[in-house]
């Protein structure tokens, strides 16, 4: 993906999950500093996956979770924050906004 290529160009290691269950498998197997969470994935959406990650990971091992969504509605932003995501990016987004998120890790 464009995001993966950009992250790798900056020297980050990136993993890609194709659905929410795959996200949980990756979180169980690896420690991540950041998860860019698509809110609308198959099998388990980003909201449900975020809630499960919060259950699975103790606070000192919990990654920063940032929503990626095509929706710019205020209600969706609020829902992301309510389930435990720390930030919110709408697609398509400008890479400078991704850089701001990366500065937090």
C-alpha positions as a Markdown table, in Angstrom:
| # | Residue | x | y | z |
|---|---|---|---|---|
| 1 | Unk | 0.0 | 0.0 | 0.0 |
| 2 | Unk | 1.0 | 3.6 | -0.3 |
| 3 | Unk | 1.1 | 4.0 | 3.5 |
| 4 | Unk | 3.3 | 0.8 | 3.9 |
| 5 | Unk | 5.8 | 2.0 | 1.3 |
| 6 | Unk | 5.9 | 5.5 | 2.9 |
| 7 | Unk | 6.5 | 4.0 | 6.4 |
| 8 | Unk | 9.3 | 1.7 | 5.1 |
| 9 | Unk | 10.9 | 4.6 | 3.2 |
| 10 | Unk | 11.1 | 6.4 | 6.6 |
| 11 | Unk | 12.8 | 3.3 | 8.1 |
| 12 | Unk | 9.8 | 1.8 | 9.9 |
| 13 | Unk | 8.8 | -1.8 | 9.8 |
| 14 | Unk | 5.2 | -2.3 | 8.7 |
| 15 | Unk | 2.8 | -5.2 | 8.8 |
| 16 | Unk | -0.5 | -5.3 | 6.9 |
| 17 | Unk | -3.6 | -7.1 | 8.1 |
| 18 | Unk | -6.5 | -7.7 | 5.7 |
| 19 | Unk | -9.2 | -8.1 | 8.3 |
| 20 | Unk | -9.8 | -7.4 | 12.0 |
| 21 | Unk | -9.1 | -11.0 | 13.1 |
| 22 | Unk | -5.7 | -10.9 | 11.4 |
| 23 | Unk | -5.0 | -7.6 | 13.3 |
| 24 | Unk | -5.6 | -9.5 | 16.6 |
| 25 | Unk | -3.3 | -12.4 | 15.5 |
| 26 | Unk | -0.5 | -9.9 | 14.7 |
| 27 | Unk | -1.0 | -8.1 | 18.1 |
| 28 | Unk | -0.8 | -11.4 | 19.9 |
| 29 | Unk | 2.5 | -12.3 | 18.1 |
| 30 | Unk | 4.3 | -9.0 | 18.1 |
| 31 | Unk | 4.7 | -5.8 | 20.0 |
| 32 | Unk | 3.7 | -2.7 | 18.0 |
| 33 | Unk | 4.3 | 0.9 | 18.8 |
| 34 | Unk | 1.5 | 2.1 | 16.4 |
| 35 | Unk | -1.5 | 0.6 | 14.7 |
| 36 | Unk | -3.1 | 2.4 | 11.8 |
| 37 | Unk | -6.6 | 0.9 | 12.1 |
| 38 | Unk | -9.0 | 0.8 | 9.2 |
| 39 | Unk | -12.4 | 1.3 | 10.7 |
| 40 | Unk | -14.2 | -0.7 | 8.1 |
| 41 | Unk | -12.5 | -4.1 | 7.8 |
| 42 | Unk | -14.1 | -7.5 | 7.1 |
| 43 | Unk | -14.8 | -10.1 | 9.8 |
| 44 | Unk | -14.1 | -7.7 | 12.7 |
| 45 | Unk | -14.2 | -4.0 | 12.2 |
| 46 | Unk | -11.7 | -1.5 | 13.5 |
| 47 | Unk | -13.8 | -0.5 | 16.4 |
| 48 | Unk | -14.2 | -4.1 | 17.6 |
| 49 | Unk | -10.5 | -4.8 | 17.0 |
| 50 | Unk | -9.5 | -1.8 | 19.0 |
| 51 | Unk | -11.7 | -2.9 | 21.9 |
| 52 | Unk | -10.1 | -6.4 | 21.8 |
| 53 | Unk | -6.6 | -5.0 | 21.7 |
| 54 | Unk | -7.3 | -2.9 | 24.8 |
| 55 | Unk | -8.5 | -6.1 | 26.5 |
| 56 | Unk | -5.5 | -8.1 | 25.3 |
| 57 | Unk | -2.6 | -5.7 | 26.0 |
| 58 | Unk | -1.6 | -4.3 | 29.4 |
| 59 | Unk | -1.2 | -0.5 | 29.4 |
| 60 | Unk | 2.6 | -0.7 | 29.2 |
| 61 | Unk | 2.4 | -2.9 | 26.1 |
| 62 | Unk | -0.5 | -1.3 | 24.4 |
| 63 | Unk | 0.2 | 0.3 | 21.0 |
| 64 | Unk | -1.0 | 3.7 | 20.0 |
| 65 | Unk | -4.1 | 3.1 | 17.7 |
| 66 | Unk | -4.9 | 5.7 | 15.1 |
| 67 | Unk | -8.1 | 5.4 | 13.0 |
| 68 | Unk | -8.0 | 5.4 | 9.2 |
| 69 | Unk | -11.4 | 6.0 | 7.7 |
| 70 | Unk | -13.0 | 7.6 | 4.6 |
| 71 | Unk | -15.6 | 9.2 | 6.8 |
| 72 | Unk | -15.1 | 12.7 | 8.1 |
| 73 | Unk | -18.2 | 12.8 | 10.2 |
| 74 | Unk | -17.9 | 14.1 | 13.7 |
| 75 | Unk | -19.8 | 11.2 | 15.1 |
| 76 | Unk | -17.3 | 8.7 | 13.6 |
| 77 | Unk | -14.4 | 10.7 | 15.0 |
| 78 | Unk | -16.1 | 10.6 | 18.5 |
| 79 | Unk | -16.8 | 6.9 | 18.2 |
| 80 | Unk | -13.1 | 6.2 | 17.4 |
| 81 | Unk | -12.0 | 8.1 | 20.5 |
| 82 | Unk | -14.7 | 6.4 | 22.6 |
| 83 | Unk | -13.5 | 2.9 | 21.8 |
| 84 | Unk | -9.9 | 3.8 | 22.7 |
| 85 | Unk | -8.2 | 5.1 | 19.5 |
| 86 | Unk | -5.8 | 7.9 | 20.2 |
| 87 | Unk | -6.1 | 9.8 | 16.9 |
| 88 | Unk | -8.0 | 9.9 | 13.7 |
| 89 | Unk | -7.0 | 10.3 | 10.0 |
| 90 | Unk | -9.4 | 10.5 | 7.1 |
| 91 | Unk | -8.6 | 8.9 | 3.8 |
| 92 | Unk | -7.3 | 10.1 | 1.5 |
| 93 | Unk | -4.9 | 12.0 | 3.8 |
| 94 | Unk | -1.9 | 14.1 | 3.3 |
| 95 | Unk | 1.3 | 12.5 | 4.4 |
| 96 | Unk | 2.2 | 15.5 | 6.6 |
| 97 | Unk | -0.7 | 14.3 | 8.9 |
| 98 | Unk | 0.8 | 10.9 | 9.1 |
| 99 | Unk | 4.1 | 12.5 | 10.1 |
| 100 | Unk | 2.4 | 14.2 | 13.0 |
| 101 | Unk | 1.1 | 10.8 | 14.2 |
| 102 | Unk | 4.5 | 9.2 | 13.8 |
| 103 | Unk | 6.0 | 11.9 | 16.0 |
| 104 | Unk | 4.1 | 10.5 | 19.0 |
| 105 | Unk | 5.8 | 7.1 | 18.9 |
